[in-house]
Amino acid sequence: MPPELFIGLMSGTSLDGTDSVIAALDNRQCQVIQQQFTPFPLKLKQQLLALHDQGDNELETTALVSNQLSQLYAENIAALLNAAQILPSAIRAIGCHGQTIRHRPELGFTLQIGNPSLLAELSGISVVADFRSRDIAAGGHGAPLVPAFHAAIFAHPEQHRAVLNIGGIANLTNLPPAGGAVTGFDTGPGNMLMDAWINKHQGKDYDTDGSWAATGKLVPNLFHRMLAEPFFSMAPPKSTGRDTFNLSWIEQLLHQINDKYQPQDVQRTLLELTAISIAMAVTQYCGNVDELYVCGGGAYNSALLQRLRQLLPAVTIRLSDTLGLAVNAVEAAAFAWLAKQTLDGLPGNLPAVTGARGPRILGAVYAA
């Protein structure tokens, strides 16, 4: 079968904006033809952050913000198609992750908002959305979902690889050579805590190259209290999000320590938490891994990657670009691939990753 064109849309826990790609997909290959990033307006970002906490009139606010998201998604797609000079009719479907505002698999639900019906209407393209809920209904965590895509596209018959996505939350996929079982899970915070802390103290969205963190020093008492968070000692399958790791979590732990510190020291400690939690996960669950490929926004944090190389000296650490997919395109491409799986009647989850009772066809289809 010749490759089919799909659009993948991803807006993650970093809340920076929406990544989209046009991907040409067949069974084992993914070629990104065009990609587009649309930042969230400040007001929308603030509304999304507020929805993570309980508040007044949440149902109406969620519905209105969902419509705003779909308008933004549609604008992103229009710009994407225009840049590629591709008509909407050439796209089989859009795979839309939506914006997570609650992720509580232990209570049996997850909530990614956005109005896929409106997006289908605005774009003129069928939409596949709500990928996580079916896995949770089958007893899984509903996340991470990208390991199935990593396995299909990045696995090597002889090399033991792992793929590390550092978004707001970091997730890891273990890809043993042929015959080995693929595993994957969330390792903990990626950029999310560092982004929240620098935004509070400097008004910036992120710490470019980890340069602010590099001016600070580790706060040992704070670091050990952070690492004592029960999530880190849990065995996979496991997933997490802003429900656990957030600015309030940092501030509560700061109230418990007596150490003297500067704001940049906390930033350095947060970078160490991300690096150590990732390195622990790689060491404990990826065996004798040869190569670690990094994608997501955290791949641009040179201080973080330098620390990972120090912690994992035996592992060759490269960016996903070397495998043919740019670091900021991998997750969006994964949801294009998941949309194809849905329409082809094929499973999109890996039970060993999510903990579901078995493979499931994910997502709901909203026809154009």
Residue pairs with C-beta under 8 A, 6 or more apart in sequence:
1 26
1 27
2 26
3 24
3 25
3 26
3 29
3 31
4 24
4 25
4 26
4 92
4 340
5 22
5 23
5 24
5 25
5 33
5 86
5 90
5 91
5 92
6 22
6 23
6 25
6 91
6 92
6 93
6 94
6 95
6 336
6 337
6 339
6 340
7 20
7 21
7 22
7 23
7 77
7 80
7 91
7 93
7 94
7 95
7 125
7 336
8 20
8 21
8 23
8 94
8 95
8 331
8 332
8 333
8 334
8 335
8 336
8 337
8 338
8 339
9 18
9 19
9 20
9 73
9 76
9 77
9 94
9 95
9 96
9 97
9 332
9 335
10 18
10 19
10 20
10 97
10 331
10 332
10 334
10 335
11 17
11 18
11 19
11 40
11 69
11 97
11 98
11 99
12 97
12 100
12 167
12 168
12 169
12 331
13 100
13 167
13 168
13 169
13 192
13 241
13 242
14 167
14 168
14 190
14 191
14 192
14 195
14 206
14 297
15 40
15 45
15 48
15 49
15 99
15 168
16 39
16 40
16 205
16 206
16 297
17 37
17 38
17 39
17 40
18 37
18 38
18 40
18 72
18 73
18 76
19 35
19 36
19 37
19 328
19 329
19 331
19 332
20 35
20 36
20 37
20 38
20 73
20 76
20 77
20 80
20 332
21 32
21 33
21 34
21 35
21 36
21 80
21 329
21 332
21 333
21 336
22 32
22 33
22 34
22 35
22 80
22 81
22 84
22 86
22 91
22 336
23 30
23 31
23 32
23 33
23 333
23 336
23 337
24 30
24 31
24 33
25 336
25 337
25 340
27 152
28 152
28 153
29 153
30 149
30 153
30 325
30 333
30 336
30 337
31 324
32 325
32 326
32 329
32 333
33 84
33 86
34 80
34 83
34 84
34 86
35 80
35 326
35 328
35 329
35 332
36 76
36 79
36 80
36 83
37 328
38 72
38 75
38 76
38 79
40 48
40 72
44 65
44 68
44 69
44 72
47 61
47 65
47 68
48 65
48 99
48 101
50 61
51 58
51 61
51 62
51 65
51 101
51 113
52 101
52 102
52 242
52 243
52 246
55 61
62 101
62 113
63 115
65 113
66 113
66 114
66 115
66 118
67 115
67 118
69 98
69 99
69 113
69 114
69 115
70 114
70 115
70 116
70 118
70 119
70 122
71 118
71 122
73 96
73 114
73 119
73 123
74 118
74 119
74 122
74 123
77 94
77 123
77 125
78 123
81 87
81 88
81 91
88 123
88 124
88 125
89 124
91 125
92 126
92 339
92 340
92 343
93 125
93 126
93 127
93 128
93 339
93 340
93 342
93 343
93 365
94 119
94 120
94 123
94 125
94 126
94 127
94 128
94 339
95 128
95 129
95 131
95 335
95 336
95 337
95 338
95 339
95 340
95 342
95 363
96 114
96 116
96 119
96 127
96 128
96 129
96 335
97 112
97 129
97 131
97 331
97 335
98 112
98 113
98 114
98 116
98 129
98 130
99 112
99 113
99 114
100 110
100 111
100 112
100 241
100 242
101 111
101 112
101 113
102 109
102 110
102 111
102 243
103 110
103 111
103 132
103 142
103 143
103 239
103 240
103 241
103 242
103 243
104 110
104 243
105 136
105 140
105 141
105 142
105 143
105 239
108 136
108 137
109 133
109 136
110 132
110 133
110 136
110 142
110 143
112 129
112 130
112 131
112 132
114 129
116 127
116 129
116 130
116 364
116 366
117 127
117 366
119 127
119 129
119 366
120 126
120 127
120 366
120 367
120 368
121 368
123 368
124 368
125 368
126 365
126 366
126 367
126 368
127 365
127 366
127 368
128 338
128 339
128 342
128 343
128 363
128 364
128 365
128 366
129 363
129 364
129 366
130 363
130 364
131 142
131 145
131 335
131 338
131 342
131 348
131 362
131 363
132 142
132 143
132 145
132 362
133 142
134 349
134 360
134 361
134 362
134 363
135 141
135 142
135 143
135 145
135 349
135 354
135 356
135 360
135 362
136 142
137 360
138 349
138 356
138 357
138 358
138 360
139 355
139 356
139 357
140 237
140 349
140 351
140 354
140 355
140 356
140 357
141 237
141 238
141 239
141 354
141 355
142 239
142 354
143 171
143 186
143 239
143 354
144 165
144 171
144 173
144 184
144 185
144 186
144 239
144 353
144 354
145 334
145 338
145 348
145 349
145 354
145 362
146 165
146 171
146 173
146 184
146 330
146 331
146 334
147 163
147 171
147 173
147 182
147 183
147 184
147 350
147 353
148 182
148 338
148 341
148 347
148 348
148 349
148 350
148 353
149 333
149 334
149 337
149 338
150 163
150 173
150 175
150 182
150 184
150 334
151 173
151 175
151 182
151 350
152 337
153 323
153 325
153 337
154 161
154 163
154 173
154 175
154 293
154 320
154 323
155 161
155 175
155 182
156 175
156 177
157 177
157 178
158 177
158 178
159 177
159 290
159 291
160 175
160 176
160 177
160 180
160 286
160 287
160 288
160 289
160 290
160 291
161 175
161 289
161 290
161 291
161 292
161 293
162 172
162 173
162 174
162 175
162 282
162 286
162 289
162 291
162 292
162 293
163 172
163 173
163 175
163 292
163 293
163 294
163 295
163 320
163 330
164 170
164 171
164 172
164 173
164 278
164 282
164 292
164 293
164 294
164 295
164 296
165 171
165 172
165 173
165 190
165 294
165 295
165 296
165 330
165 331
166 190
166 191
166 274
166 278
166 294
166 295
166 296
166 297
166 298
166 299
166 301
166 304
167 190
167 191
167 296
167 297
167 298
167 331
168 189
168 190
168 191
168 192
168 195
168 241
168 242
169 186
169 188
169 189
169 190
169 192
169 240
169 241
169 245
170 186
170 187
170 188
170 189
170 190
170 274
170 277
170 278
170 296
170 298
171 184
171 185
171 186
171 187
171 239
172 184
172 185
172 186
172 187
172 278
172 281
172 282
172 285
172 286
173 182
173 183
173 184
173 353
174 182
174 183
174 184
174 285
174 286
174 287
174 289
175 182
176 182
176 287
181 352
182 350
182 352
182 353
183 236
183 285
183 352
183 353
184 236
184 350
184 353
185 236
185 237
185 238
185 239
185 281
185 285
185 353
186 238
186 239
186 240
187 277
187 278
187 280
187 281
188 229
188 231
188 232
188 240
188 245
188 273
188 274
188 277
188 278
189 245
189 270
189 273
189 274
189 277
190 274
190 296
190 297
190 298
191 206
191 274
191 296
191 297
191 298
191 301
192 242
192 245
192 246
193 245
193 246
193 247
193 249
193 250
193 270
193 273
193 274
194 206
194 207
194 210
194 213
194 267
194 270
194 271
194 274
194 301
195 205
195 206
195 207
196 246
196 247
196 250
197 247
197 250
197 263
197 266
197 267
197 270
198 204
198 205
198 206
198 207
198 212
198 267
199 205
200 247
201 263
202 212
206 297
207 213
207 267
207 271
207 301
209 300
209 301
209 302
209 303
210 271
210 301
210 302
210 303
210 304
211 303
212 264
212 267
213 264
213 267
213 268
213 270
213 271
213 303
214 268
214 303
215 264
215 268
216 262
216 263
216 264
216 265
216 266
216 267
216 268
216 269
217 265
217 268
218 265
218 268
218 269
218 272
219 257
219 259
219 261
219 265
219 266
219 268
219 269
220 259
221 257
221 258
221 259
222 253
222 254
222 257
222 259
222 261
222 266
222 269
223 269
223 272
223 273
225 253
225 256
225 257
226 253
226 269
226 270
226 273
227 273
227 276
227 277
229 244
229 245
229 249
231 238
231 240
231 244
232 277
232 280
236 285
236 353
237 352
237 353
237 354
237 355
239 354
250 266
250 270
254 266
271 301
271 303
271 304
271 307
272 307
274 298
274 304
275 304
275 307
275 308
275 311
276 311
278 308
279 308
279 311
279 312
282 289
282 292
282 312
282 315
283 312
289 315
290 315
290 316
291 315
291 316
291 317
291 318
292 308
292 312
292 315
292 316
292 317
292 318
293 318
293 319
293 320
293 322
293 323
294 305
294 308
294 317
294 318
294 319
294 320
294 327
295 319
295 320
295 325
295 327
295 328
295 330
295 331
296 327
296 328
296 330
296 331
297 327
297 328
298 304
299 305
299 319
299 320
299 327
300 327
305 317
308 317
309 317
319 327
320 326
320 327
320 330
321 327
325 333
338 348
338 362
338 363
339 363
341 347
341 348
341 361
341 362
342 348
342 361
342 362
342 363
342 365
343 365
345 361
346 361
347 359
347 360
347 361
347 362
348 360
348 361
348 362
348 363
349 356
349 359
349 360
349 362
350 359
351 357
351 358
351 359
